[in-house]
């Protein structure tokens, strides 16, 4: 899954630590999400999108390999 968390965060000039504090997770969680090492829960993905005032689909996108056999 691709995401634009880093881009959205940098648009509003927040560090990973500042953003993590705002959404009540660790800085390490933000780093892992931004680098694609961790896919957030649905709840966390929604909280991230809500914080940025965008739809979750604007921040998180499925890659072709994530779609499985559907959507082709």
N, C-alpha and C positions, 0 to 999 in steps of 0.2 A: 504494500500500500504506500502510495506517495502522499506526502503532506507538505503544506506550506506554512507550518507553524513558525519556523525561523523567519521567513519573509514577513509574515504578519506581525510577529513580535518586534522585528527590527523597524518596521514602519512607524511604530509608536515609541521607539527608542527605549525599550525595556531590556535589561539584562536577563539572562536565564534565571538568575536568583530572584530578581524583582518579579518576573512573571510567575515563577513557581510560588512565591509568597501570595500573590494575588489570587491564584486558583487553588491554593492550599495543597500543593504537592511538593516533593523535593526538587532541587535543582537537577539532581541526577535523573529524575523522571523526565524532565523537560529535555535534557540532553539526549536521553535515549529515544524519545519520540522524534526529536528533530533529526537525528541521524538514522532513523529507521530501524533501530535495534529493538524497539518496543512499540507494539501497536496498542494504543490506549483502549480501555474499556469503552463501551458505548457512552456511559455516563461521563467519563472524562473527555471524550471527543466532543460531546454536546456542550460541556462546560467551557472547553477551549473555544468552540465556535461562538457560544453565547458571549464570552468575554470580548471577542473581536467584533461582535455584532454582525456576523455573517452566518450563512447556512453551513451546516457541517460538511456538505458536499463541496463547498468553496475551499475548505481547508484540507479535507481528506479525500483522496481519489483512489479507486481500485485500479491496479495495473492489470493488463490482460491475463497474466499468470494467476491473479487472485480470483478471477471470475469463474474458474472451473469450466464446466461444459455448457454453461448457459450464457445467453447474451451474445451469441455468435451469429 
